[in-house]
Amino acid sequence: MKDRAEYWNQQYINQATGWDMGYASPPIMKYFASVKDKSLRILIPGGGYAWEVEQLWKLGFQNVFLLDFSHKALTLFRERVPNFPEEQIIEGDFFKHESKYDIIVEQTFFSSFEPSQRGKYVEQVACLLMDGGKLVGLLFNHEFTFSGPPYGGNQEEYLKLFQPSFHIKTMELCHNSIKPRLGRELFILLYKET
Ligand SMILES: C[S@@+](CC[C@H](N)C(=O)[O-])C[C@H]1O[C@@H](n2cnc3c(N)ncnc32)[C@H](O)[C@@H]1O
């Protein structure tokens, strides 16, 4: 895992962050516009530059947590959002993290793992969510022609992965993706089965 952390950290050092949108994801922010309880515990794992963390914090979600194992990404975040609480920045491996959240946000984190790791991701998300907690965000509905990351996939595959532990509230083509991803991603809202 140390090698993976170094790989990702180097991407930030080299500014080779082609996945970065430079602002908070519109479909994710649209979802949060309907969330009235600002005290919910929200985790954004593999958050990178973490535009959504910044935006949610500014909107008053006081319990939003950023997790990433790239020191460089987190340093840049700290510089950009200096008043964000340090205790809500977790520098570490997602798979070793232990806590409980109401909502976990997915945004190009799942696609950073080789498909063989996806079962582990689903298990860890389920473990980090409280009963009835939600996984919300986006998954690529697209196969890339190069070897990843990102690693693509399709709805059928995702349903098989998530259905045993989650109630699939929404998994559908995202209509308000950013232009380069339009038609290539699914919006998901999954409830952890109790
Ligand atoms: C493709 S980037 C996505 C960043 C961000 N979600 C975005 O959309 O801009 C993947 C991120 O996941 C982080 N990451 C990958 N594996 C991780 C792990 N096991 N634990 C913590 N962070 C991880 C990387 O450091 C990187 O910031």
The ligand as an ORCA input file, in Angstrom:
! r2SCAN-3c Opt
* xyz 0 1
  C      -8.351      9.694     -9.047
  S      -8.032     10.527     -7.556
  C      -9.591     11.256     -7.202
  C      -9.524     12.468     -6.331
  C     -10.877     13.163     -6.096
  N     -11.877     12.251     -5.611
  C     -11.358     13.841     -7.352
  O     -12.333     13.375     -7.953
  O     -10.751     14.836     -7.756
  C      -7.958      9.196     -6.382
  C      -7.585      9.666     -4.983
  O      -7.688      8.580     -4.088
  C      -6.566      8.568     -3.202
  N      -6.397      7.166     -2.780
  C      -6.271      6.069     -3.570
  N      -6.228      4.958     -2.825
  C      -6.359      5.351     -1.526
  C      -6.395      4.656     -0.291
  N      -6.298      3.319     -0.235
  N      -6.516      5.367      0.847
  C      -6.620      6.721      0.811
  N      -6.593      7.435     -0.337
  C      -6.456      6.757     -1.492
  C      -5.429      9.139     -4.040
  O      -4.409      9.697     -3.255
  C      -6.161     10.193     -4.877
  O      -6.201     11.433     -4.213
*
